[in-house]
Amino acid sequence: MTGTLFVVGTPIGNLEDLSERARATLASVDLVAAEDTRRAGRLLQHLGVHARLVSLFDANEAARVPELLERLRAGDDVALISDAGMPGVSDPGYRVVAACADAGVPVDVVPGPSSAIAALVVSGLPTDRFAFEGFLPRGGKARAERFAALAGDPRTVVIFESPRRVAATLADAAAALGERRAVVARELTKLHQEVLRGSLSQLAEDLRERELKGEVVLVVEGARDDGGGKDRMPEAVEIARRLVDDGAKKRAAAREAASRTGVASGEVYEHLLNRASE
């Protein structure tokens, strides 16, 4: 009887997010294929699970597929896990799942945490339609083409990024997409979780001198059909004015208004200064 490939979601930080079904599955399978066997070993040890481990990462996934198919055809159940989150989502796993589907080998999924979805829902940006871009090309024509494809897309965009390149990517996005609302979600579910909201250029400026660490997800507002941020300037200025009337400093009020509307905070601040001098 053919075994089953179980695609198992694992915690993105907080180990308490592992489901009971995931725990039971990892304890019952004959083999666990893991992106990093050392990290997987620590997870299994924490769970009190003793399972045979085999590595499956980007560089060896294609070569590992025939071996795993052989085990599955022989009747072994195999669990597939990545370092964190759902396998196959910017992590190894797609080739194995596709090969099993082509070969008629049963594939089951044990849903679990996903940093992309977690960042999207905590962002406060529209969730009804979104585009997951994974990691963008680091530069050149390929990067420019990806941004160009997103320029007119009304969907919220979810992007993975290295903490070292966050400020540069935010600045590139502002230049390519125009001023939009954005969120930087860092170390979600972990001790040092941080969620920063603002406009693309403001976040780029705020983070330019910061040394970020950990996993980072960027969530960017989709293209608006209202003509862009300039058309929301009166709204932003009114929000900022009310905040100032309630006691906020002009700079802080401008930044808050920018985060709500996607316009440039510097322009809102200039409007506040001009009104004050009238």
N, C-alpha and C positions, 0 to 999 in steps of 0.2 A: 504494500500500500504506500502511495506517495506521501511524503511528509508535507508540511506546510511552512511557508516562509511567513514569519510574523514581523511586520514593520512596527517597531515599538518606539513611541515617543518617550524621551527621558527629560528630567528637569533641566531648565536653562539656568538654574542657580539654586533655588530653594529645594532641597531634597524632599521636603514634605509635599511637593507637587506631584510626585510619582504616584500614579493610581494603583489601587490594589490589584487591578487586572494586569497592569504592566509587571508588577512584582511577581504575581503568580505565573505569568507567561515566562519570564526570565528564569524562574525556578524550575519550570517544567520542560524546557526545550533541551535538545541534545547538544546544541552548539549555538554560541553567540558570536556573530560577526560584528566586530566593533571598529570604529574609526581609529581609536587609540586604545590598545589593550590595557595599558597602564591605568588610564582614567576609568575604563570600564571595570577593571579589576577592583579599583577602590569603591566604585559604586556597588558592585556585587557584594563586596565584603561588608559594606555598610548595611546591605539588605539581608545579610546572612545567607546569600545564595552561592552555591558552588557549581560553577558551570565551566565547560571547556570554552576557551576563547580563541578566536582567530582574527587576525587583522584584516580590515577592509577599508582602504583609504583611496584617495584620488589616483595615486600612482600605481596601485596594484589591483584596482577594482576589476578592470577588464580581464586580467589574468586569473582573478579569483572566481569569476563567474562559473566556468566549467566545473571547478571543484565543488562549489556549493550546489550546483544542479545535480551533480553525482550523489552527493549526500542526501539531498531531498528526494531524488528518485529511489534511493535505497530505503526510504522510509523515515529518515531523521527529520525532526522539526528543527528549524533554524530561526533564531531571532536576530534581527538586524537593528543595530542602534548606532547613533552618531555620538559625538562628544556631548551634544546638548540639543534638545529640541527634536524635531521630526526628521528622520533620515530622508535624503533626497531633496530637501529644501536648502539649496546652496551647500549641501553636504553629500557625501557619497551615498549611493543606494539606488539611484535611478536605473543603472545598467542591470543590476541584479533583479529588480522588480520587473523590468521590461523583458529580461530573458525568461523569467518564470512565467510571465503572461504568455509569451510566445510558445513556450514548451508545454503549456497546460498544467503547470505546477500551481497548486492553490496558494494564493497570497491573502493574508488577513492583515488588518491594521489595528493596532492598539493605540488610539489617539492620545496625544500628550501635549505638553506645552510647546509653543512656537513663539520665538522672539518677534517674528514679523507680525503675527496677529496680536500679541500682547502690546507691542508698540503702537499698532494702529488703533486699538480700542482705547488706549490711555491717552492718545494724542489730542482728542477732542476735535479732530478733523473728520470730514464726512467718511462714513464707513460703508455706504450702500454700494459703491463701486470703487475698486482700488486696483492698482497695478503693482505687482511685486517685481522689482528690477534686480534683486540680489546685489552682487558686487558690480559696480560700474567698471569699465576699462579705465586704467590708470591715466591715460592721456592719448593724445594724437587724434587721428581721424575717427577711430572707433568710439572714443569718448564723446566727441562732438556730435557724431551721428545719433548716439543714444539720447543725448540731451535734445537734439533737434526733433527726434521722434516724440519726445515728451512735451514739447512746447505747447502744442495745441490740445493735448489730452486732458479732458475734464476730470479724469479719475485721480483720486488721492494716490500718491506714489510712495512706496515703501522701499528703502534702499539700505543694504548692509554696507558698512564702511569701517576701515581700520581706524582706530582712535588717533593715529598719527596724521591722517588725511582728512579729518572731519572738517576743519575750518576751510581748507582749500576746496573741498567738494561743495560746501555751502556757498562759497564765493563764486565758484563756477556755475552753480545752479542759479544764483541770482542773476549772473550775467546772461545766461542762456534762456532762462525761463521768465525773467522779470521778477519783480518783488512779490513774494507770496508768503503766506503763513507757513511755518515749519516747526517741527519738534525734533529735538535730539533726545533719544531715550538711551540711557547708558546703564549697564549692569542691572537690568530688570530682574526683579525678585531677589536680588542679592543685598548684602548689608549696605553697600554704598550706592544703591539705586538713585538715579538722578533723571529727572524729566525737565528739560528746558524748552520753553516756548517763546516764539518771537518771529520776526520776519527773517528771511534768508540772510540778508546783508547784516542785520543786527546780530544774529547768532554767529555769523562768520567773524564779525568784529569782536564779540565777547569771548570767543574761543581761540582767537588767533594766538594769544600768549599763554593759553592754558595747556598743560601737558595731561591729556586725557589718558585713562587706562581702562581696560576691560572691553566688553562687547558693546558695540554701538549700533543703533538703528536710527536712520533718518526717515521722518515722515514729512512729505511735502504736499501742500495743497495743490489740487489740480488746476488746470487753466479755467479761468472764469469767463462767462459769456457777457459780463457787464462792462467790458472794455478795459478791465485791469484795475490795478490799485489806485490809479489817479482818480477814477470815478468815485472811489470810496473816501477820498480825502475829506470832504465835508463831514462825513460820518465820524472819521477818525479824530478830526479836530474837535468835534462836539463831545466825543467821549473823553478826550484829554481835558477839555475845558471843565467838564463836570468833575473830573477827578481832582483838578487843581482847586476848584471851588470847595471840594470836600477836604482839602488840606494836603494833597499830594504835591510833591515838587514837580516842576515842569518837565524835567528830564525823565523822571520815573513815569509821569503821566503819559508822555509821548511814547515811551517804550510799551506801556500797557496797551495804549490805543493801537499801536502798530501790530502787536501780537494778536489783537482781535480782528483786525481788518486786512492785514497784509501790506499796508503801505509802509513807506520808509519812515522810521522813527525820527530821523533827522529833519525830514520835511515837516512832520507834525510839530516838532519842537520849534522850527522856524516860524510856523504859523502862530504858535502860542506867543513867541517873543514879539512878533509883529502886532498882534492884538493888544499885548500889554503896553506897547509904545503908542498906540492910537489915542 
